[in-house]
Amino acid sequence: MKTKSKTLIRADLRPVWLLGLFLIATVLLTACSPERRSDRIAFDGQLFRASAKKLDKQRLDFVVTVRPVSASMNGALEAGRHEGFRYCIGNFGTSEIDWVNGPEADDNTLQISNDRLVLQGTCKSL
């Protein structure tokens, strides 16, 4: 008895290869996005853009900028506090901060310009 065996030809596999390449490209492109909206935290029901940077050459001293303040002052203050915590934990492993101009300051003393809130603090080193 002779059995017939079917051999696959490259042309038969072309759709499978194309689908595989498409899936790989999709995964790579979504993994490279700089900011995932699902990772962002809402404060007072709003999403804020916040960043913390060292002040001068001292890494202990930092400045946080938050925008847009017009969305919610309370939310912007909490987003700034959160960003300060992230900065200190990431650099020094502690969330203790001495705020120079922080979220607990009076509204009259807060630095706001161009819809940006600026906070300043010092991380307490361990």
C-alpha positions in Angstrom: 0.0 0.0 0.0 1.2 3.4 -0.9 0.3 6.3 1.3 0.1 9.7 -0.1 1.9 12.4 1.9 1.1 16.0 1.3 4.1 18.2 1.4 3.7 21.8 2.3 4.9 24.3 -0.2 6.2 27.7 0.8 3.4 29.4 -1.0 0.9 27.6 1.3 2.7 29.0 4.4 2.8 32.7 3.2 -0.5 33.8 4.9 0.8 32.2 8.2 4.1 34.1 8.0 2.4 37.4 7.1 0.0 37.0 10.1 2.9 36.2 12.4 5.0 39.2 11.2 1.9 41.5 11.6 1.4 40.3 15.2 5.0 40.7 16.1 5.1 44.2 14.7 1.9 45.2 16.5 3.3 44.0 19.9 6.6 45.8 19.3 4.9 49.1 18.4 2.6 49.1 21.4 5.4 48.2 23.7 7.4 51.2 22.5 4.8 53.9 23.3 6.4 56.5 25.6 3.4 57.0 27.9 0.5 54.6 28.5 -2.7 56.4 29.4 -3.8 53.4 31.5 -0.7 53.8 33.7 -1.5 57.4 34.5 -3.3 58.2 37.8 -6.3 60.5 37.9 -6.3 63.1 40.8 -9.7 64.7 41.6 -11.0 63.1 38.4 -8.4 64.7 36.1 -5.2 63.5 34.4 -2.2 65.7 34.9 1.3 65.9 33.4 3.8 66.0 36.2 7.6 65.8 36.1 10.3 66.0 38.8 13.9 67.1 38.2 16.8 67.7 40.4 17.5 71.3 41.4 21.1 72.4 40.5 23.6 69.7 41.2 22.0 68.4 44.4 19.8 65.4 43.7 18.2 65.7 47.2 16.7 69.0 46.1 14.1 68.8 43.4 11.4 70.7 41.5 8.0 69.3 40.4 6.0 70.9 37.6 2.3 69.9 37.1 0.0 71.0 34.4 -2.8 71.9 33.6 -3.6 73.5 37.0 -6.8 74.9 35.5 -8.3 71.4 35.5 -8.3 71.2 39.3 -6.1 72.9 41.9 -6.6 70.2 44.4 -5.9 67.5 41.8 -2.7 69.3 40.7 -1.4 69.6 44.2 -2.0 65.9 44.8 -0.4 65.0 41.4 2.7 67.1 42.5 2.9 65.4 45.8 2.7 62.0 44.1 5.4 63.0 41.6 7.6 64.1 44.5 7.2 60.8 46.2 8.1 59.0 43.0 11.2 61.1 42.6 12.4 60.5 46.2 11.6 56.8 46.2 13.3 56.3 42.9 16.5 58.1 43.9 16.8 57.5 47.6 14.3 54.8 48.6 12.3 57.1 50.9 9.1 59.0 50.6 9.9 61.5 53.3 10.1 65.1 51.9 10.8 68.5 53.4 8.7 70.7 51.2 10.0 74.2 50.6 7.0 75.2 48.5 4.8 72.2 48.6 1.2 70.9 48.4 0.5 72.1 52.0 1.4 75.7 51.2 -1.2 78.5 51.2 -2.8 79.2 47.9 -1.3 82.7 47.9 2.3 81.4 48.1 2.0 78.7 45.4 4.0 79.3 42.2 1.6 79.2 39.2 2.3 80.5 35.7 1.2 79.5 32.2 -1.2 76.9 33.7 1.7 75.2 35.5 2.1 74.6 39.2 5.7 74.5 40.5 6.5 72.7 43.8 9.9 72.4 45.4 11.2 70.1 48.1 14.1 68.1 49.5 14.2 64.4 49.9 15.3 63.2 53.3 18.1 60.7 52.8 18.2 57.5 54.8 
